[in-house]
Amino acid sequence: MTAVGICLYTIRSEMANYYQELLNHGITIAETASRNSEDGIYTEDRDALQRVLQWLSKDADIAYVAVLNAGGRILASTAFQTSAEIPRSST
């Protein structure tokens, strides 16, 4: 019984660590992408934004990405994994 408890604790702990690492990775990518996209968003330069999105394609953890303006209109988007379910825009 003790071994099962230790196993469950270890699995739960590893899952929590993995989840936190994934969150930290996502935050880092979002911060970097936002800095690199800033001028493209202000000027609505779709070519500049596509270059940033292509840079993001190197990360296997990213399924899709979309860049929206303040009004919620999509300026650029790309799906990196064909199996990814992309949510609809709320606008």
All heavy atoms as an XYZ file, in Angstrom:
701
protein
N       0.822     -1.194      0.000
C       0.000      0.000      0.000
C       0.867      1.259      0.000
O       0.546      2.220     -0.668
C      -0.935     -0.047      1.216
C      -1.966      1.007      1.207
S      -3.030      0.753     -0.215
C      -4.435      1.609      0.286
N       1.948      1.226      0.769
C       2.848      2.381      0.830
C       3.477      2.649     -0.535
O       3.608      3.799     -0.947
C       3.950      2.141      1.886
O       3.335      1.889      3.137
C       4.855      3.340      2.003
N       3.843      1.581     -1.246
C       4.460      1.738     -2.568
C       3.497      2.413     -3.541
O       3.904      3.262     -4.343
C       4.896      0.384     -3.103
N       2.224      2.055     -3.473
C       1.219      2.673     -4.341
C       1.094      4.162     -4.019
O       1.038      5.001     -4.913
C      -0.146      1.956     -4.193
C      -1.230      2.711     -4.944
C      -0.049      0.528     -4.690
N       1.079      4.478     -2.745
C       0.990      5.883     -2.334
C       2.184      6.683     -2.814
O       2.040      7.805     -3.318
N       3.361      6.114     -2.688
C       4.581      6.800     -3.151
C       4.541      6.971     -4.663
O       4.890      8.018     -5.193
C       5.837      6.026     -2.699
C       5.989      6.125     -1.183
C       7.085      6.557     -3.402
C       7.059      5.225     -0.606
N       4.095      5.943     -5.359
C       3.979      6.013     -6.826
C       3.011      7.121     -7.240
O       3.320      7.913     -8.134
C       3.476      4.680     -7.354
S       4.628      3.841     -8.403
N       1.859      7.154     -6.632
C       0.865      8.178     -6.974
C       1.389      9.583     -6.670
O       1.194     10.507     -7.450
C      -0.442      7.917     -6.226
C      -1.236      6.700     -6.695
C      -2.435      6.463     -5.782
C      -1.660      6.865     -8.132
N       2.063      9.727     -5.541
C       2.637     11.020     -5.186
C       3.678     11.450     -6.221
O       3.702     12.600     -6.655
C       3.274     10.965     -3.794
C       4.040     12.217     -3.458
C       3.369     13.361     -3.060
C       5.420     12.265     -3.582
C       4.064     14.530     -2.775
C       6.129     13.423     -3.303
C       5.444     14.553     -2.896
O       6.129     15.704     -2.635
N       4.538     10.521     -6.627
C       5.584     10.824     -7.608
C       4.975     11.218     -8.951
O       5.399     12.192     -9.567
C       6.524      9.607     -7.780
O       7.081      9.275     -6.514
C       7.628      9.900     -8.763
N       3.980     10.478     -9.389
C       3.318     10.792    -10.665
C       2.655     12.159    -10.600
O       2.801     12.977    -11.508
C       2.296      9.693    -11.027
C       3.025      8.402    -11.388
C       1.386     10.153    -12.165
C       2.119      7.198    -11.524
N       1.957     12.426     -9.522
C       1.282     13.727     -9.373
C       2.296     14.868     -9.342
O       2.095     15.907     -9.959
C       0.434     13.728     -8.108
C      -0.343     14.995     -7.893
C      -1.342     14.812     -6.760
N      -1.855     16.043     -6.265
C      -2.842     16.729     -6.816
N      -3.402     16.295     -7.913
N      -3.261     17.851     -6.277
N       3.380     14.657     -8.649
C       4.432     15.666     -8.562
C       5.060     15.928     -9.929
O       5.277     17.080    -10.318
C       5.497     15.211     -7.561
O       6.538     16.146     -7.492
N       5.340     14.878    -10.681
C       5.926     15.022    -12.017
C       4.964     15.734    -12.968
O       5.376     16.556    -13.776
C       6.323     13.656    -12.582
C       7.557     13.075    -11.948
C       8.789     13.930    -12.156
O       9.016     14.408    -13.280
O       9.524     14.139    -11.168
N       3.687     15.414    -12.869
C       2.694     16.073    -13.719
C       2.621     17.564    -13.405
O       2.537     18.393    -14.306
C       1.326     15.409    -13.562
C       1.252     14.056    -14.222
S      -0.328     13.214    -13.977
C      -1.479     14.361    -14.681
N       2.657     17.914    -12.133
C       2.623     19.319    -11.732
C       3.871     20.040    -12.230
O       3.781     21.171    -12.724
C       2.503     19.444    -10.219
N       5.024     19.398    -12.129
C       6.268     20.005    -12.623
C       6.227     20.202    -14.128
O       6.635     21.248    -14.639
C       7.481     19.146    -12.242
C       7.804     19.223    -10.776
O       7.425     20.163    -10.087
N       8.492     18.209    -10.288
N       5.749     19.194    -14.848
C       5.652     19.293    -16.300
C       4.703     20.416    -16.704
O       5.001     21.201    -17.605
C       5.187     17.962    -16.899
C       5.030     18.019    -18.395
C       6.141     18.059    -19.234
C       3.776     18.069    -18.982
C       6.004     18.134    -20.596
C       3.625     18.145    -20.352
C       4.746     18.178    -21.159
O       4.600     18.278    -22.507
N       3.577     20.494    -16.039
C       2.598     21.545    -16.323
C       3.222     22.926    -16.107
O       3.071     23.824    -16.938
C       1.358     21.358    -15.439
C       0.300     22.410    -15.641
C      -0.513     22.380    -16.769
C       0.121     23.438    -14.726
C      -1.485     23.347    -16.972
C      -0.850     24.405    -14.924
C      -1.646     24.356    -16.042
O      -2.602     25.317    -16.239
N       3.944     23.107    -15.013
C       4.576     24.391    -14.723
C       5.639     24.724    -15.765
O       5.750     25.866    -16.206
C       5.185     24.392    -13.314
C       5.632     25.759    -12.859
C       4.492     26.777    -12.836
O       3.424     26.505    -12.315
N       4.723     27.931    -13.413
N       6.421     23.736    -16.177
C       7.432     23.951    -17.213
C       6.777     24.357    -18.525
O       7.274     25.242    -19.230
C       8.266     22.691    -17.416
C       9.254     22.426    -16.311
C      10.009     21.126    -16.516
O      10.018     20.592    -17.649
O      10.572     20.637    -15.528
N       5.667     23.723    -18.863
C       4.943     24.057    -20.090
C       4.397     25.482    -20.026
O       4.490     26.233    -21.004
C       3.818     23.051    -20.325
C       3.124     23.106    -21.679
C       4.110     22.901    -22.811
C       2.030     22.055    -21.745
N       3.854     25.872    -18.880
C       3.372     27.247    -18.711
C       4.511     28.255    -18.861
O       4.371     29.260    -19.564
C       2.722     27.426    -17.338
C       1.311     26.915    -17.164
C       0.862     27.123    -15.723
C       0.355     27.601    -18.110
N       5.625     27.984    -18.214
C       6.775     28.888    -18.307
C       7.280     28.997    -19.736
O       7.626     30.088    -20.210
C       7.903     28.430    -17.379
C       7.559     28.599    -15.924
O       6.677     29.370    -15.550
N       8.241     27.849    -15.072
N       7.322     27.876    -20.429
C       7.754     27.870    -21.834
C       6.795     28.710    -22.685
O       7.227     29.513    -23.514
C       7.813     26.428    -22.332
C       8.269     26.275    -23.735
N       9.524     26.635    -24.166
C       7.630     25.784    -24.820
C       9.638     26.379    -25.447
N       8.496     25.868    -25.865
N       5.501     28.533    -22.466
C       4.504     29.297    -23.216
C       4.600     30.787    -22.950
O       4.493     31.606    -23.885
N       4.830     31.164    -21.709
C       4.963     32.584    -21.361
C       6.189     33.177    -22.040
O       6.134     34.275    -22.605
C       5.025     32.767    -19.830
C       3.649     32.480    -19.221
C       5.510     34.160    -19.456
C       3.658     32.344    -17.709
N       7.296     32.450    -22.014
C       8.521     32.925    -22.654
C       8.317     33.115    -24.153
O       8.720     34.140    -24.724
C       9.681     31.930    -22.401
O       9.885     31.821    -21.004
C      10.952     32.381    -23.077
N       7.667     32.162    -24.797
C       7.414     32.268    -26.237
C       6.479     33.435    -26.537
O       6.696     34.195    -27.474
C       6.852     30.950    -26.784
C       7.968     29.935    -26.785
C       6.252     31.120    -28.159
C       7.642     28.611    -27.349
N       5.433     33.588    -25.745
C       4.482     34.683    -25.962
C       5.166     36.040    -25.798
O       4.924     36.958    -26.591
C       3.307     34.554    -25.003
N       6.004     36.175    -24.786
C       6.715     37.442    -24.571
C       7.655     37.748    -25.734
O       7.694     38.877    -26.239
C       7.495     37.404    -23.263
C       6.620     37.474    -22.036
C       7.380     37.248    -20.733
O       8.546     36.770    -20.772
O       6.800     37.556    -19.677
N       8.404     36.753    -26.175
C       9.336     36.946    -27.284
C       8.586     37.263    -28.574
O       8.956     38.184    -29.308
C      10.208     35.689    -27.473
O      10.888     35.412    -26.254
C      11.214     35.876    -28.582
N       7.528     36.526    -28.847
C       6.742     36.750    -30.063
C       6.094     38.128    -30.044
O       6.040     38.810    -31.073
C       5.686     35.663    -30.221
N       5.626     38.567    -28.887
C       4.978     39.884    -28.824
C       5.988     41.003    -29.082
O       5.681     41.968    -29.777
C       4.261     40.089    -27.494
O       5.177     40.198    -26.431
N       7.196     40.849    -28.547
C       8.228     41.866    -28.824
C       8.582     41.898    -30.306
O       8.733     42.966    -30.892
C       9.488     41.586    -28.000
C       9.390     42.034    -26.561
C      10.747     42.036    -25.882
N      11.386     40.728    -25.854
C      11.174     39.797    -24.929
N      10.344     40.035    -23.934
N      11.802     38.639    -24.975
N       8.702     40.717    -30.925
C       9.070     40.643    -32.335
C       7.932     41.057    -33.260
O       8.179     41.396    -34.421
C       9.536     39.231    -32.687
C      10.839     38.876    -32.030
O      11.615     39.737    -31.644
N      11.094     37.586    -31.888
N       6.704     41.026    -32.789
C       5.535     41.353    -33.612
C       5.055     42.787    -33.443
O       4.184     43.238    -34.188
C       4.373     40.428    -33.252
O       4.708     39.101    -33.448
N       5.590     43.490    -32.475
C       5.054     44.806    -32.110
C       4.924     45.749    -33.302
O       3.847     46.302    -33.547
C       5.929     45.422    -31.027
C       5.336     46.648    -30.400
C       6.130     47.106    -29.188
O       7.141     46.486    -28.830
O       5.707     48.115    -28.607
N       5.987     45.943    -34.058
C       5.925     46.867    -35.204
C       4.947     46.368    -36.258
O       4.200     47.160    -36.841
C       7.307     47.051    -35.824
C       8.248     47.832    -34.924
O       7.757     48.566    -34.030
O       9.482     47.707    -35.096
N       4.954     45.069    -36.510
C       4.039     44.498    -37.501
C       2.587     44.669    -37.115
O       1.724     44.855    -37.971
N       2.300     44.624    -35.823
C       0.921     44.820    -35.361
C       0.514     46.276    -35.530
O      -0.576     46.573    -36.029
C       0.768     44.360    -33.896
C       0.934     42.849    -33.807
C      -0.586     44.784    -33.336
C       1.040     42.320    -32.391
N       1.385     47.199    -35.105
C       1.055     48.623    -35.223
C       0.812     49.043    -36.660
O      -0.095     49.817    -36.950
C       2.161     49.491    -34.624
C       2.206     49.470    -33.114
C       3.414     49.372    -32.448
C       1.045     49.536    -32.343
C       3.468     49.343    -31.063
C       1.094     49.498    -30.970
C       2.304     49.407    -30.330
O       2.352     49.374    -28.960
N       1.642     48.521    -37.566
C       1.526     48.905    -38.977
C       0.636     47.955    -39.768
O       0.386     48.190    -40.946
C       2.914     48.954    -39.633
O       3.512     47.654    -39.552
C       3.803     49.982    -38.966
N       0.171     46.875    -39.103
C      -0.610     45.820    -39.738
C       0.107     45.262    -40.959
O      -0.485     44.996    -42.003
C      -2.027     46.296    -40.055
C      -2.815     46.621    -38.801
C      -4.299     46.758    -39.012
O      -4.790     46.545    -40.138
O      -4.989     47.058    -38.017
N       1.414     45.076    -40.811
C       2.282     44.526    -41.863
C       2.211     43.005    -41.811
O       2.890     42.360    -41.024
C       3.715     45.027    -41.651
C       4.667     44.569    -42.724
O       4.321     43.655    -43.504
O       5.783     45.120    -42.774
N       1.392     42.444    -42.672
C       1.164     41.002    -42.665
C       2.429     40.203    -43.011
O       2.643     39.121    -42.470
C       0.030     40.637    -43.613
C      -1.312     41.160    -43.118
C      -2.415     40.879    -44.140
N      -3.644     41.552    -43.759
C      -4.595     40.989    -43.036
N      -4.461     39.765    -42.611
N      -5.685     41.669    -42.731
N       3.264     40.738    -43.891
C       4.500     40.031    -44.250
C       5.439     39.932    -43.048
O       6.024     38.873    -42.789
C       5.212     40.727    -45.413
C       4.446     40.609    -46.720
O       3.723     39.598    -46.900
O       4.572     41.513    -47.557
N       5.582     41.020    -42.306
C       6.434     41.006    -41.111
C       5.880     40.031    -40.076
O       6.636     39.289    -39.442
C       6.538     42.404    -40.521
N       4.574     40.011    -39.922
C       3.950     39.107    -38.957
C       4.114     37.649    -39.385
O       4.372     36.779    -38.546
C       2.474     39.453    -38.774
C       2.218     40.808    -38.099
C       0.732     41.143    -38.148
C       2.742     40.818    -36.679
N       4.013     37.362    -40.681
C       4.200     35.986    -41.165
C       5.617     35.514    -40.888
O       5.830     34.346    -40.568
C       3.912     35.888    -42.658
C       2.497     35.618    -43.061
C       1.797     34.508    -42.307
O       0.725     34.742    -41.777
N       2.331     33.302    -42.235
N       6.603     36.414    -40.985
C       7.984     36.025    -40.677
C       8.113     35.611    -39.215
O       8.790     34.644    -38.890
C       8.953     37.158    -41.023
C       9.177     37.317    -42.515
C      10.324     38.258    -42.818
N      10.087     39.631    -42.389
C       9.434     40.548    -43.100
N       8.936     40.243    -44.284
N       9.279     41.771    -42.623
N       7.458     36.354    -38.333
C       7.484     35.997    -36.913
C       6.804     34.643    -36.706
O       7.311     33.790    -35.969
C       6.809     37.080    -36.046
C       6.687     36.624    -34.598
C       7.571     38.389    -36.136
N       5.681     34.423    -37.374
C       4.970     33.156    -37.232
C       5.813     31.995    -37.745
O       5.811     30.911    -37.150
C       3.628     33.201    -37.961
C       2.625     34.260    -37.496
C       1.288     34.054    -38.182
C       2.467     34.278    -36.001
N       6.541     32.203    -38.825
C       7.402     31.136    -39.344
C       8.524     30.815    -38.359
O       8.927     29.670    -38.217
C       7.963     31.505    -40.713
C       6.932     31.416    -41.812
C       6.214     30.071    -41.807
O       6.820     29.008    -41.737
N       4.883     30.117    -41.857
N       9.032     31.837    -37.665
C      10.042     31.618    -36.633
C       9.472     30.719    -35.533
O      10.156     29.843    -35.011
C      10.497     32.969    -36.074
C      11.328     32.860    -34.850
C      12.643     32.512    -34.774
C      10.886     33.086    -33.508
N      13.051     32.511    -33.463
C      11.991     32.859    -32.660
C       9.680     33.458    -32.940
C      11.909     32.995    -31.280
C       9.607     33.584    -31.573
C      10.717     33.358    -30.761
N       8.204     30.901    -35.205
C       7.559     30.103    -34.168
C       7.359     28.650    -34.590
O       7.226     27.769    -33.747
C       6.214     30.714    -33.787
C       6.270     32.062    -33.071
C       4.871     32.646    -32.946
C       6.924     31.932    -31.718
N       7.364     28.380    -35.884
C       7.130     27.017    -36.376
C       8.230     26.056    -35.938
O       8.042     24.843    -35.986
C       7.007     27.007    -37.898
O       8.263     27.274    -38.502
N       9.354     26.577    -35.490
C      10.466     25.727    -35.059
C      10.178     25.042    -33.725
O      10.852     24.089    -33.360
C      11.746     26.558    -34.943
C      12.195     27.126    -36.263
C      13.391     28.022    -36.093
C      13.747     28.659    -37.428
N      14.833     29.605    -37.306
N       9.186     25.520    -33.002
C       8.858     24.960    -31.690
C       7.761     23.905    -31.842
O       6.638     24.224    -32.215
C       8.401     26.069    -30.747
C       8.320     25.619    -29.314
O       7.790     24.510    -29.066
O       8.794     26.363    -28.444
N       8.088     22.668    -31.545
C       7.142     21.556    -31.720
C       5.952     21.628    -30.769
O       4.933     20.972    -30.993
C       7.863     20.230    -31.527
N       6.047     22.440    -29.709
C       4.950     22.551    -28.748
C       3.845     23.501    -29.207
O       2.795     23.568    -28.583
C       5.467     23.033    -27.390
C       6.326     21.999    -26.699
O       6.077     20.797    -26.905
O       7.239     22.380    -25.956
N       4.074     24.232    -30.281
C       3.080     25.201    -30.762
C       2.250     24.561    -31.862
O       2.772     24.129    -32.880
C       3.762     26.485    -31.281
C       4.590     27.128    -30.175
C       2.719     27.460    -31.828
C       5.406     28.317    -30.627
N       0.946     24.497    -31.657
C       0.038     23.906    -32.634
C      -0.431     24.943    -33.649
O      -0.526     24.658    -34.842
C      -1.166     23.287    -31.934
N      -0.745     26.139    -33.191
C      -1.167     27.212    -34.074
C      -0.912     28.538    -33.376
O      -0.713     28.588    -32.166
C      -2.643     27.102    -34.459
C      -3.572     27.443    -33.321
C      -4.074     28.733    -33.170
C      -3.940     26.490    -32.379
C      -4.907     29.051    -32.110
C      -4.762     26.800    -31.326
C      -5.247     28.090    -31.198
O      -6.060     28.411    -30.158
N      -0.916     29.586    -34.176
C      -0.748     30.927    -33.608
C      -1.553     31.905    -34.461
O      -1.695     31.733    -35.668
C       0.752     31.333    -33.539
C       1.366     31.407    -34.913
C       0.957     32.619    -32.792
N      -2.107     32.895    -33.800
C      -2.850     33.943    -34.499
C      -2.490     35.282    -33.880
O      -2.310     35.381    -32.666
C      -4.353     33.702    -34.404
N      -2.375     36.294    -34.721
C      -2.096     37.654    -34.266
C      -3.321     38.488    -34.602
O      -3.760     38.525    -35.754
C      -0.841     38.239    -34.961
C      -0.574     39.655    -34.492
C       0.370     37.345    -34.725
N      -3.885     39.130    -33.584
C      -5.091     39.927    -33.762
C      -4.797     41.388    -33.465
O      -3.931     41.691    -32.631
C      -6.197     39.454    -32.812
C      -6.859     38.116    -33.113
C      -5.930     36.961    -32.861
C      -8.108     37.970    -32.309
N      -5.532     42.280    -34.119
C      -5.398     43.700    -33.793
C      -6.294     44.019    -32.593
O      -6.968     43.138    -32.055
C      -5.692     44.589    -35.003
C      -7.141     44.538    -35.444
O      -8.000     43.973    -34.785
N      -7.416     45.139    -36.593
N      -6.295     45.270    -32.172
C      -7.062     45.672    -30.986
C      -8.559     45.405    -31.159
O      -9.268     45.157    -30.188
C      -6.817     47.145    -30.673
N      -9.034     45.426    -32.389
C     -10.441     45.172    -32.664
C     -10.784     43.695    -32.759
O     -11.933     43.336    -32.975
N      -9.782     42.827    -32.627
C     -10.024     41.392    -32.680
C      -9.950     40.801    -34.074
O     -10.214     39.623    -34.268
N      -9.565     41.610    -35.067
C      -9.444     41.109    -36.442
C      -8.116     40.379    -36.588
O      -7.077     40.853    -36.135
C      -9.529     42.255    -37.443
C      -9.555     41.808    -38.905
C      -9.863     42.967    -39.854
N      -8.967     44.089    -39.694
C      -7.799     44.220    -40.355
N      -7.421     43.300    -41.211
N      -7.043     45.278    -40.159
N      -8.144     39.218    -37.223
C      -6.924     38.435    -37.418
C      -6.046     39.104    -38.467
O      -6.472     39.344    -39.593
C      -7.261     36.991    -37.840
C      -8.008     36.285    -36.717
C      -5.987     36.229    -38.217
C      -8.493     34.904    -37.068
N      -4.807     39.412    -38.062
C      -3.836     40.004    -38.978
C      -2.994     38.925    -39.656
O      -2.607     39.065    -40.813
C      -2.915     40.973    -38.233
C      -3.592     42.153    -37.540
C      -2.566     42.969    -36.758
C      -4.309     43.025    -38.558
N      -2.696     37.872    -38.925
C      -1.924     36.749    -39.462
C      -2.215     35.525    -38.609
O      -2.435     35.641    -37.408
C      -0.440     37.071    -39.449
N      -2.207     34.364    -39.233
C      -2.391     33.127    -38.480
C      -1.773     31.980    -39.251
O      -1.680     32.019    -40.476
C      -3.870     32.848    -38.211
O      -4.543     32.594    -39.412
N      -1.350     30.980    -38.514
C      -0.751     29.790    -39.110
C      -1.018     28.606    -38.190
O      -0.915     28.723    -36.979
C       0.780     29.953    -39.272
O       1.045     31.086    -40.083
C       1.406     28.750    -39.907
N      -1.346     27.465    -38.801
C      -1.471     26.206    -38.058
C      -0.234     25.376    -38.369
O       0.099     25.166    -39.522
C      -2.733     25.468    -38.466
N       0.459     24.956    -37.337
C       1.674     24.163    -37.509
C       1.386     22.671    -37.447
O       2.182     21.871    -37.888
C       2.705     24.523    -36.440
C       3.074     25.979    -36.453
C       2.877     26.758    -35.339
C       3.600     26.569    -37.583
C       3.215     28.100    -35.337
C       3.932     27.907    -37.601
C       3.747     28.679    -36.468
N       0.269     22.304    -36.858
C      -0.114     20.901    -36.755
C      -1.496     20.757    -37.346
O      -2.447     21.383    -36.882
C      -0.093     20.448    -35.293
C       1.277     20.544    -34.667
C       1.265     20.167    -33.205
O       0.292     19.638    -32.688
N       2.360     20.441    -32.529
N      -1.617     19.926    -38.363
C      -2.901     19.793    -39.057
C      -3.987     19.216    -38.165
O      -5.168     19.425    -38.409
C      -2.744     18.913    -40.313
O      -2.204     17.647    -39.925
C      -1.840     19.575    -41.326
N      -3.602     18.513    -37.114
C      -4.601     17.920    -36.223
C      -5.095     18.904    -35.161
O      -6.005     18.584    -34.405
C      -4.011     16.698    -35.528
O      -2.908     17.080    -34.729
N      -4.522     20.102    -35.118
C      -4.897     21.076    -34.095
C      -6.284     21.640    -34.388
O      -6.601     21.985    -35.519
C      -3.887     22.207    -34.032
N      -7.100     21.714    -33.351
C      -8.408     22.337    -33.471
C      -8.265     23.809    -33.155
O      -7.964     24.181    -32.024
C      -9.411     21.687    -32.531
C     -10.811     22.235    -32.704
C     -11.809     21.532    -31.807
O     -11.643     20.334    -31.537
O     -12.759     22.200    -31.384
N      -8.471     24.655    -34.147
C      -8.276     26.091    -33.983
C      -9.599     26.709    -33.570
O     -10.605     26.566    -34.269
C      -7.753     26.725    -35.282
C      -6.415     26.065    -35.640
C      -7.611     28.228    -35.139
C      -5.872     26.448    -36.982
N      -9.611     27.416    -32.430
C     -10.855     28.041    -31.983
C     -11.282     29.163    -32.928
O     -10.438     29.831    -33.530
C     -10.526     28.581    -30.594
C      -9.058     28.519    -30.458
C      -8.517     27.626    -31.520
N     -12.563     29.353    -33.034
C     -13.078     30.444    -33.863
C     -12.850     31.774    -33.187
O     -12.867     31.859    -31.971
C     -14.583     30.258    -34.106
C     -14.907     29.080    -34.947
C     -16.423     29.045    -35.187
N     -16.740     28.108    -36.210
C     -16.829     28.431    -37.497
N     -16.629     29.649    -37.895
N     -17.140     27.519    -38.393
N     -12.662     32.806    -33.985
C     -12.514     34.159    -33.449
C     -13.855     34.593    -32.884
O     -14.915     34.287    -33.420
C     -12.087     35.109    -34.579
O     -12.034     36.428    -34.107
N     -13.814     35.328    -31.779
C     -15.058     35.753    -31.131
C     -15.654     36.982    -31.773
O     -16.681     37.471    -31.332
C     -14.796     36.014    -29.644
O     -13.820     37.019    -29.491
N     -15.028     37.506    -32.816
C     -15.566     38.703    -33.478
C     -16.327     38.334    -34.722
O     -16.223     37.307    -35.270
C     -14.451     39.686    -33.871
O     -13.517     39.018    -34.703
C     -13.787     40.223    -32.624
